[in-house]
Amino acid sequence: MAVALTYWMEVALWVALGAMAVDFLAGLFQSLKGNTISSLNEPVLGYLKDIVYYVLPLLMLAGFSTMDETEWIVKAAYFVGAAAVVIKYLKDIRAKF
């Protein structure tokens, strides 16, 4: 299945992935600051799980957008989902500081 990303869909995807990366770096900074870095595999596996739970459905919606006859319903769901991911990670970043 080919994924048809428009420019703004790609920007939304990169913003969501960027929010995930900033959250990861904030957690890494907090653990280095507190000398509590015990195991690095737990946060990495958590973010891989989040990619499967949050980013993969966005890519699936992007693929479904080619089958959408109205050409806006699935794209609207894509942008709402991307905004929800960004808001979730902004809340997580704020809670770390």
Contacts in CASP RR format, 6 or more apart in sequence:
PFRMAT RR
TARGET T0000
AUTHOR 0000-0000-0000
METHOD contacts of the structure
MODEL  1
MAVALTYWMEVALWVALGAMAVDFLAGLFQSLKGNTISSLNEPVLGYLKD
IVYYVLPLLMLAGFSTMDETEWIVKAAYFVGAAAVVIKYLKDIRAKF
1 63 0 8 1.000
2 63 0 8 1.000
2 66 0 8 1.000
3 59 0 8 1.000
3 62 0 8 1.000
3 63 0 8 1.000
4 62 0 8 1.000
4 63 0 8 1.000
4 65 0 8 1.000
4 66 0 8 1.000
5 13 0 8 1.000
5 62 0 8 1.000
6 75 0 8 1.000
8 79 0 8 1.000
9 62 0 8 1.000
9 65 0 8 1.000
9 75 0 8 1.000
9 78 0 8 1.000
9 79 0 8 1.000
12 58 0 8 1.000
12 78 0 8 1.000
12 79 0 8 1.000
12 82 0 8 1.000
12 83 0 8 1.000
13 55 0 8 1.000
13 58 0 8 1.000
13 59 0 8 1.000
13 62 0 8 1.000
13 82 0 8 1.000
15 82 0 8 1.000
15 86 0 8 1.000
16 54 0 8 1.000
16 55 0 8 1.000
16 58 0 8 1.000
16 82 0 8 1.000
16 85 0 8 1.000
16 86 0 8 1.000
16 89 0 8 1.000
17 55 0 8 1.000
19 85 0 8 1.000
19 86 0 8 1.000
19 89 0 8 1.000
19 90 0 8 1.000
19 93 0 8 1.000
20 47 0 8 1.000
20 50 0 8 1.000
20 51 0 8 1.000
20 54 0 8 1.000
20 55 0 8 1.000
20 85 0 8 1.000
20 89 0 8 1.000
22 89 0 8 1.000
22 93 0 8 1.000
23 89 0 8 1.000
23 92 0 8 1.000
23 93 0 8 1.000
23 96 0 8 1.000
24 43 0 8 1.000
24 47 0 8 1.000
26 93 0 8 1.000
26 96 0 8 1.000
26 97 0 8 1.000
27 43 0 8 1.000
27 96 0 8 1.000
28 37 0 8 1.000
28 43 0 8 1.000
30 96 0 8 1.000
30 97 0 8 1.000
31 37 0 8 1.000
54 85 0 8 1.000
54 88 0 8 1.000
55 85 0 8 1.000
57 81 0 8 1.000
58 78 0 8 1.000
58 81 0 8 1.000
58 82 0 8 1.000
58 85 0 8 1.000
61 74 0 8 1.000
61 77 0 8 1.000
61 78 0 8 1.000
61 81 0 8 1.000
62 78 0 8 1.000
64 74 0 8 1.000
65 71 0 8 1.000
65 74 0 8 1.000
65 75 0 8 1.000
65 78 0 8 1.000
67 74 0 8 1.000
68 74 0 8 1.000
68 75 0 8 1.000
END
